[in-house]
Amino acid sequence: MSKQILFIHGSGNQHDPFGSGKLVAFLRQQLGSDYQVLAPDMPDADNPRYLPWRDQIEQELGKLDTDALVIGHSVGGSILLKYLAEGTYQKPIAGLFLVSAPYWERQGWQLEYAVPEDFAAHLPTIRHLFLYHSRDDEEVPFSSLGRYQEQLPQATVRVIDGKEHSFTEGLPLLAQDIKQL
């Protein structure tokens, strides 16, 4: 039986040239038949709103076996983390992988996407947590990684040289980390 991976894509159509779809395809190719990478289209992806994405994430997580692997890319990563911090999802997560996730401020329009100040205390059991971010990411500031790292000191941090955000050519470290679990 293959291990399930839920991939929550970033904003925009994941099938566009710079969407998350190429990273999903890379993972499917690298991981092979031992893994089932599920990458549902999120609602109104060009204009992501927290509540509809939260509801979709909750629905998708409900379909998974226990101890699933979950990947959140960009906005999808930050919304996924905020949902998990609400404390309603109680199943253990074998691996949580956040790729290029923005850290939103708790003010103004960003408040909709921001995690609560004490979010780490409300997360379900996550056996392995990984954070990936390009040093010169042109879409999400590198400082976002540091903000998450401060609050999630147990996370394995992977700093990627370059300015990749969408990882259209793949992210070998992510595939390697998944295989090593």
N, C-alpha and C positions, 0 to 999 in steps of 0.2 A: 504494500500500500504506500502510495506516495505521500510525502509530507506537504501539508498545505501552507501556502504563503499568501497572505492578503497584501496587495500592493495598492495603497491609496495615492493616486497621482496628484501632481501639482495643478495649479490653475490653468485654464485653457484646455482645448481638446487634446487629449493624450496622444491622438493619432496624427497631429500636426508634426511637421519636420523637427521642431524643437520641443515637442511635448514629451511627456514621460514614457510614451509608448516604445521608443527605441531602447530605453533602459530596461523596460519589461521584456522586450524581445531578447536583449542580451542575456538577461537572467534566465529566461527559459532555455536558451541555447546552452549556456554555461552549466546550468544545474541539471538539465536532462530530465529523464523520466522519473527520477527519484523524488522530484518535487512538482507540485501543481501550483503554478503562479496564477492567482486569481486577481484580475485587475479590472474591476467594474468601472464603468463610466460614472463619474459623480454628477449630481444634478447641477444644471446651469454652470458648467465648468468655466465659462468665460467671465462669470460674475459670481464667484463662490461666496456663499453665505453660510454662516456657522450652523444654524439650525437644520437646514436641509442636508448638509454634509454630515452633521452629527447623526441624524436619523438614518442616513444611508450606511454610515460606518457601523452603527449599532446593529442594523439589519444584516450586514455582511459578516460581522464578527459572530453573530448568532448562528450562522450556518457552518462555522468552523469547528473542527475537533478541538478538544482541550489541548493546551500546550502548543498552540499555533505560533507561526512566525508572522510578524506584521512589519511591513515597510511603509513609511510615510515619506513622500518626496515633496519638498518645498512647502507650499501652503497646505498640502495634504498631510504633511508631517506635523505641522503646528496644530491643525484642527484635530488630528488623531490624538495628539498628546493632550489637548484640552479636554477632549471627550473622556479619555482614560482618567484624567485628573478629577472628573466629576464623581468618580467613585461608584458608578452604577454597574460597571463591568467588573465582575468578580472572578472570572476564570483566570488561572495563571497563564502567562504568556512566556513561551520558551525563548523567544527572541524579539526584541523591538529594535528596528533599524531606522534612524531618522537621517535623511539625506537632504542637505541644503535647506534645513528648516529655518524659517525666519522666527526671531524672537520678537513678539509684538509688545509694544508699550501698553500699559493699562490706562490709557487716556484717549480721548477723541475717538475717531473712527476705528482705531486699532483695537480698542477695548473688546470688540466683538470676537476677535481671534486670540486675544491674550490669555495665557494661562494664569490662574490665581497665584498670588504671591507664594503660597505654601503648597503648590501643586504636587511636588514630589512626595509629600506625606500621604497623598490620597490615591496614588497610583496602585493598580493591582500588583500582584506578585509578578515581577519580570525577572526571569533568571539571567538573561543576557541582554544588555543594552549597549547599543553602538550609535555613535554620532559621526557623521561624515560631512565634511565641508571643504570646499576649495578655498585656498588662501586668498585668491584674488577673484572670487565669485563676483560677477558684475550685476547680479540681480538681488542677492541677499547678502548683506554685510557680514564679513567674517566675524565681527563682534558678536553676532547671534550665537555662534558656536561657544564662545566664552561664557555667555550668559547662561546657556543650558549646562555647560560644564560645571559652573559654580553650584548649581542646584542639583545636579545629578553626578556627584563625584564618583559614583560606582561605574559610570559609563566608560566604555572603551572608546577613545577618541581617535579618529582617523583624519588627519589633516592632509589634504590633497594639494600638491603643487599645481599651479595653473589657475585658470579662471572659469573652469567648468561649472555649470549650474545644472543643466539637463542631462549631462553624461550621455550624450547621443552615441558616443563610441563605446559606452559601457563603463562599468565601475568594477574592475577585477577584485579589488579588496572586499567589496560587498559580497560577491559570489564566494570568495574564499572563506570569509567569516561565516557565512551561512553553512557551507559544507563542513566547517570545523565544529559546529554545534552537535 
